[in-house]
Amino acid sequence: MTASPQPLWTETATRTYHRPVKTLTIVHVSASLSRIGGGISATVRAIATEQARAGHRVSVAGIVDEHTDSDTAEFADIPLALGRVVGPKALGYSPQLKRHLGSIDGRIDIVHCHGLWMWHNETARWLARRHNAALVISPDGMLEPWALQRSVWKKRLVNVLFQRRALRAAVCLHAAAAKEADNARTWGWTKPITVYPNGVYAHEYDVPPDKEAVAARCPALAGKKLLVFLSRVHPAKGLPTLVRVWADLCQTFADWQLVIAGPDEVDHQAQIEREAKSLGIGQRITFLGPVYGQAKSQLLAASDLFVLPTHSENFGIVVAEALAAGRPVITTTGAPWEGLASHQCGWWIEIGADPLAHALRQAMSLSDDQRSAMGGRGRAWVNEEFAWPAIARQSIQTYLWLAGHAEAPPCVRIE
């Protein structure tokens, strides 16, 4: 699927929306707009949709992959510019995308680039310079210390080729949590940072639990309480620790089954399966593979407890989704979810086997009613603080300031 080289702005794209006093023209640029991009793609889709609903002229640009045709339908009336990759997919070099973006006529106020270490950063930098627009970059966790230690030589090469140039051109960084902003400062970012979270459409996860439907798709889950991990199956997520801890606990909690769902990356699932087999607990873990849309909502609704023993997250959208589904959550200090403790809806633990074992034992020992009460508090918290329309307003306030139409909003850190 490729975008037409015609101008991206059309009256049909904005005619149903209320226009604000100052209408901004915004272009979001991301490596992927499909499920391949995981939480980044979902965030781009949601923030662009809400900004357009607020009356701004918004378009989205990204590269084509095997799921683009089906997944970009969810962008509805948002104009898209899509380009195919030439050369290694990991680099994302797309001259076609640049040509499509070059067809934009008129003013652009904001170019917002999502993610690092791929060629779309250079494309976003070029577009912002071409239109004298403010360039905003969301690192999306890619400046976190743990992430910077991965693929070091690739990052050094990419930095020399184009990433350093793009970061120098950016006038503002977007961080999804205070921790990500602090880490960006430690890394060396000296310009302004706007801090606002990613969000969730809570109503998408407000579905009644249907364990029978889940068991019909996977008979091994019939009659079991479900401890669910739902994220990328990747070394960053702490799955080896989870499996080893589960090996020690699963005999005590014989009516529970560990469910690992999510797309496999760097062949990590095979490693986890081998570990489970060597520990003799292969039958106590169910691997579901990627789960999206309604199946994802149903799995979260049918779960009894959600766990994400991650090493590093800039936000961790799956935590918000699990809370929206009314499920208590266990995650680590590698994710910025300290509110789990203060809102009494989960456990925010140190990274490691002992803290994880303690939290799991405590959570699985609770009654169903106690866990349900915790989940209810989590859902209320998400509805109050992580609704997409309110988050989009913070992004627009930041953009208006960068475009010279307003004072810096409270979410902006100048120093």
N, C-alpha and C positions, 0 to 999 in steps of 0.2 A: 504494500500500500504506500503510495507517495502522494504528497500534497500537490495541488495545482500551483503553478508559478504565478497565478493571479494574486493581486493584493489581498492580504489576509483580512483586512477590516471590511466587514459588510454590515449593512443596517440590520439584517436579520439576526445578527449575533447579539445585538444589544437592545433591540426595539421593545422587548417585553419588560425591561428592567427600569426601575426608577433611577434617574440621573442625579448624582450629587451636585453640589455647588461647583466643585472642581472635579472634572472628569479626567482621570489619569489614563494614559496609554501604557500598558504593562505587557511585557513579553517574558514568560517563564521558559527557561531552557534547561532540559534534563537529558541525561543519557538515554533513559528508557521511560516510556509512558505505559508500559504493560506490566504484568505480574512479575516479569524478570527484574524489574526495579524494586520490588518489594514495597516497603513502607515509603520510600521516596516517591514512587509513582502515585501511590494513594494520596500522599500529602499534596503533591503538585495538583492532582485532579481536584481535591477538595478546596484548596486555597484559591485556585483559579476560578472555580465555580462560585464560591462565595464572593470573591471580588467582583465578578461579573454581575452577580445578583445585586450588589450594592451600586451598580450603575457604571462601573469602569469598563474601559475597552481592553479586553484581556485576550491574549492568544498564548498558545503553548507550542513549544518546539522540542523535538526529540528524534532519536534514531529508530529505524525500523528493525524489529526482530520477529520471531515466529509467532508471537502472540499479539502483535500490534493491531491487526485487523479486527479481532474480536474485542480486545480490551479497550481500545480507544473509543468504542461506541459509548462508553460511560462518560465521555467528555461532553456529550449532548451538543449544544450549540456553540461550544468554545472553538474558535478557529484553530486549526492545527497546521503546523509545518513539519513534515516528516522527511527524513533522508536516509538512504541506505548507506551502510558502512563499506568503505574500501579498505582492504587490508585486515589486520588483526582486530577481532571484535573487542578485545580488552582495551584497545586504544580508542575505538569509536570514531575514527576519522571519517567525516562525511562531507565531501564537497557539495553534494546535492542539497544537504540541509542549509549550507551557507547560501547557495543560490536561491533557495526558496525564501529565506529570511531577507535576502537582498531585494526582494520584490515589494517589501513593505514601503508604502509611500507615507509621507507626512511625519508628524512628531511621534517620538517615543520618549516617555518620561523615565521609565524604569525597566531595566533588564535584570531579571532575577535568575541566577544560575544555581542549580541544585546539584550538590555533589562535587567531588574533586577527582583529579588524576585521570581524566579522560578529555578528549578533544573538544567536547561541547563547551568547556571552559574558554578555549581560544575563540570559538565561534561567538560565545556570549560577549567576550571582551571586544571583538571586532564589531559586533552589532551596536554595542553601547557607544563605542568611539564614533562609529559612522553617523549615529543620530544624536551625539552629545547627550546621551542618557546616563543616569546614575546606575552604576553596576553594583548589585547586591549579590553576595555569595552565601549560600547555606552549605557549610561543610558536611552536614548530615553525619556527624560522628567521625569523619575521616581525618580530623586533626586531634583526635583523642590519643593519649600516649600509647595505649595498647595497639591501636590501628596503625600508628606511625611506625611501629616496630615490625610490621608485616610488609613483605615485598619491598624492602628498603631500596634495593638497587633500581627497581622499576620506578619508584617514586623519585629517586634522585635524577634519573634520566628525564622523566616527564617534567620535573621541576625546571630543568634546564631548557627543555624544548618549548614549553608554553605555560606551565602552571604558575611559575613565579611572575610572569608577565601579567597573567590574569589577576592574581592576588594584588599586585601593585596597582592595577587599574581599578579595583573595587573600592568603593567609598564607604561601604558598610558590610559587616558580617552579620548574618542571622544565626543565633544560637537558640536551640530548643529548650535549654535549661541553664541556670546559673553556672552549673558545673562545666558545661561545654564552653561558656564564655570565659570562665577562669582558665580552662585549659588552652583556649586560643590565645589568651594573654601570655601564658607561660611559654607557649610556642613562639611568640614574638609578634603577634598582631597588635598594632598600636592605634589603629583607627577605630571609629565608633563600632559598637556591637549592639544590635537590637535583640532583646531576649523575650521571646514569647513561645509557648509550647506548640507542639503539634496537637491536633484535635481528633475527635472521633464523632461520628454520627451515631449517637447512643441508640436511637430507635432501630438501627439495623441489627442490633444485638439483643433487643428486647423480645425474644422469642421464647415460648414455653419449652422447658426441657423435654426431650423425647428420646429417652435412652433406647426405647425399642427400635426407633428408626436408625439410630447409630449402630445398634447391634445387628440390625438386618443387613447393613452394609459390611459389618465386620463381626461375625459371630463370636470371636474370641472375647468381645467386650460384654457379652450378655451376662446380666446379673452382677456386674462389677461396679465398684466405685472407680471413678476415673481421675487419675492424676495426669494432667495434660501439659505437655510441652508443645508449643506451637510457634515456630519461628524458623529461620534458615537453619538447616543442619550444617553447621559451620564451626570450626575450632573456637571462634570467639564466644560461643554460646554456653560453654561449660558442660557439655554433655558427657564427657568421660567421667567427670566428678559425679554427676547425677547418677550414672549407671553404677558406679562403685558404691555409692551411698544406698542406692536402691537394692543392691545385692545384700546389704546388711539388714535392710528393713522389710523386704517383701515377705519374708516368712511370718513376721509378726503381724503384718497387715495383709492377710491372705485374701481378703475380699476386695483388694485394690489391684488395679492394673495400670502400669505406666504406659501412656500413649505418647509417641513422638511423631509429630506431624510437621511437615514443612519441606520445602525444596532442598534437595541434596546439593551441596557445593563442595568442590575440591575432593570429591569421593569420600567425604567424611562419614557418611552413613555406614559404609562398609566397615570402617574402623570401629564404629560404635557397635555394630552387629557382632563383629569378632570379639570385642571386649565382653559383650553380654553372654555370648556362647562360652567363652573361657571361664566366666564366673558361674556358669550353670543356670542362668536366669533368662535364657532366650525366650521361654514361654511366658515370662512375666512382663515382657515388653512388646507392644504392638506398634509397628511402623506403618503409618498411613500415607506417607508421601505428601505432595503438595495438596493443600486444602484451601479452596477459595469460595467466595460468595456465600450462598445459602448453606452449603455444606460446612463452611467455617463457622458461621453463626450457630448452626445446630450442634456442632462439636463443642463449642464453648458453653452453650446452654446445657448440654448433657454432662459436662464435666463437674466434678466435685471440688477440685482444687487445681489452680494453675501454677506452674513453676517455670521460672526463667533464670537459671543459675549463671548468668552472663558474666563475661570478663569486662565488657565495655559496650555501653549504649549511650548515644547522645540524648535519646529520649526513650525509646522502647515502646512503639505504638501498640504492640501486642499486649502490653500491660494495661493500657487504657481500654483496649477492646475486651479483655477478660473482665475488667471491672465493670464495663458497660453491660456485660452479660450477667452481672451479679455474682461473680465468682471471686472468692478470696485469692490473693496472689502472694507467692513467695518469689522475691527477686533479690539481687545483691546490690551492694554499694557501687558496683560498676554501672548501675542505671540510676538516674536521678529521681527515684521514687521514694524518698524519705517520708512522704505523706502517707504511705501505707500504714506506718505505725501510728502517726498522730490522728489519722482518721479511723483507726481500728478496723482496717479492712484487709490486713495482710502482714507480712513479715519482710523487713528490709534488713538483710543480713550481710555480714562480711563474706568475702569470697573465700571459699574453702569447704572441705568435706565436713568438718565438725559443725560449723554453723548451719550448713544445709541439712545435715542429719537431725540436728536438734529441732529446726523449724518444721521439717517434714513430720517428725514424730509427734510434735505438739499439734500440728494442723490435722493430721489424720486421726488423732485421738479425740478430737472434738466431736460433738454430736452433729447430725445433719442440721438441726435447727441453729446451732451455734455458728456453723459455717455459713448458713443461709443469712443469718443476721449480719455477719461480716460482709458478705456479698452485697447486701442491701445498702450498707453504708458506703461501700465502694461505688455502687451505681449512682447514688446521690451526689457523691463528690465529683464524679466525671460529668454528670449533668450540669453541675454548678460551675466548674472551672475549665472544662475542656470541650466546650461546644464550638463548632467550627465558625459560626457567624461572629461570635465575640473575638475569636482569634484573628479572623480576617480583618476586623476593625483595627486591631493593633498593627497588623501589617500595613494597612492603608495609612494609618497615622504616621508610621515610619516613612513610607514613600512620600507623603505630602511634605514632610520635613525635608527629605533629601531633595525634593523638587523645588524647594524654596517657598512653599505655600503655607507653612505652619511652623510652630515652635517644636522643638524636640519633645516627643511624648515620654511619659514615665518609663516605658520599656527600653529606652535607648540609654546605653552607657557610653558616655563620651570618652572617659578614661578607664 
